[in-house]
Amino acid sequence: QAELAESGGGLVQAGGSLRLSCVANGRTVSSVGMGWFRQAPGKEREFLAAIIWTGIDATWYSDSVKGRFTISKDKAKNTLYLQMSGLKSEDTAVYYCGAQTRAGRPLQSTLSYDYWGQGTQVTVSS
């Protein structure tokens, strides 16, 4: 069983919405923080949003998705969500969730994450 399992990607028209889910299993259930990233072909993995997993609901967003994407969690289901609306063609990428199990590192950096999901493809048609 994977430590993180994403789902919810697919093909959507520009302006549409999708909700991604990421289920935490095993060691990631007790993560400190979790985040969403994406990676388009030929580009580096890009930070989108992050949330404190245990405790306060502090969140962070990149400027590119602020106001369009919302990160949330359901601790009872060990599930992280990314609600995406107003999708644009440039949002097309593979989306990954990540888990940070040791505190003290910035959640906006890929280097701060200890586990990654397998990724889910989001394709936005114009």
N, C-alpha and C positions, 0 to 999 in steps of 0.2 A: 504494500500500500504506500503510495507516494506521500511524502510529507506535506506537499501542497498540490491541490488538484483544481485547475481552472476549468471553467465552462462558460458558455454563453456567447461566444463569438459567432460571427456569421456575416452574411452579406446584407447591407442595408443601403437605402438610398440617402443621398445627401439631405440633411435636415432631419433625419430620423433619429431613433433612439435605440440603445441596447443596454442591457444590464449584464455585466460580467460577475461571476461568482468565483470564489477561491476557498476551498475547504481545507482547513488545517487538520493534520493528523499527527499522531506521535509527538515528537519533540517540538513541533511548531505550535502546538496547542498552548504552550506556556511562553510564547514569544513576548518580547517587549514592545515591538512595533512591527507594523506590516505596511507594505506599499505596493503601488501599481507602477509599472514601467511599460514602455513599448519600444519595439525595434523595427524600423523599416529597412528594406533591403539596402545594403551599402552604408547604413548609418549606425551610429552607436546607440546603445540602449539609453533611452530618455526617461527621466523621472516625470511622473504625472501627479501622483498624490500619495500621501502617507497618513497613517493614523496610529495613535498609541493603542496597543492591543489590550493591555491590562491597566485599568484605571481610568483616568480622565479621557474624554473624547477629543483630545487635541488633534487637529488635522493641519496638513500643509498641502498646497497645490502649486503646480507650475503655472506660470503666466499663460501658457498656451491653452490650458484647459480650465482655468479658473472661471467660474460662472456657468460652465457647460457640463462639467463632470462633478459628481459627488461621491466621495468615498464614505463607506459606513461599515459597521460590523454588527454581527449577531453572535454574541458570545455563547448563547445557549446552543447554537448550531455550529459553533466554531467556524463561522463563515464570514469572509470579507467580501464586500461588494464594491463595484464601480458602476454607478449609474451614469450613462453617457447620453447626452442630448445635443441637438444642434450639430450632428456629425457632419464633418467635411471630408472631402476626398483626401486631404492631407492627414487625416486621422487613420488612414489605412496602414496597418502594421500588425505584427504579432505582439500581443499583450501578455505581460508576465506579472504574476504576483510574487512578492518576496517577503521573507520573514527574517526579522532580526531577533536573535535570542540573547544577545548581550548588549546592555545599555551603554550609552556614552559615545555613540557614533551618529553622525547626521543621517537622518532617514532619506535625505535627498540624494545620497550617493549610492551607486551600485556596490561599492566596496564595503558598505555597512551591513550587507545582507548575508545571512548564513545559509539560507535555503531559497530555492527558486522553483516555481512550478514549471510545467512543460510548455506553457504558452498556448494561447488561443488566437486564431486569426480573426481579425476584424477587417472587412473590406467595405469601403464606402464608395458607392457608384455615384457619379455626377450626372 
